[in-house]
Amino acid sequence: MSLRSLTCVPLAACVLLLAVPAQAAQPKKYKNCAALNKVYPHGVGKPGARDKSQDERVTNFRVNRAVYNLNKGKDRDKDGIACEKL
């Protein structure tokens, strides 16, 4: 093996590893709350959102404005948190 091919392999691996997280970070619109809760078990909310529930309030939802904006139709009580659950 030449020196050139030895340096090319690690470089290609680094580029591949750096590209994967960027794709995973893209906000996604989910079909329903069951699909969203597989990724965000307690829901997703915009910054500053507070659960309006009368019982136990959900406080451990993921804060992500981009994902919330794509899925705000699933925020039935309009409290800034989509698909919240304990």
Buried (B, 14 or more C-beta within 10 A) or exposed (E): EEEEEEEEEEEEEEEEEEEEEEEEEEEEEBEEBEBBBEEBEBBBBBEEBEBEEEEEBBEEBBBBBEBBEBBBEBBEEEBBBBBBEE
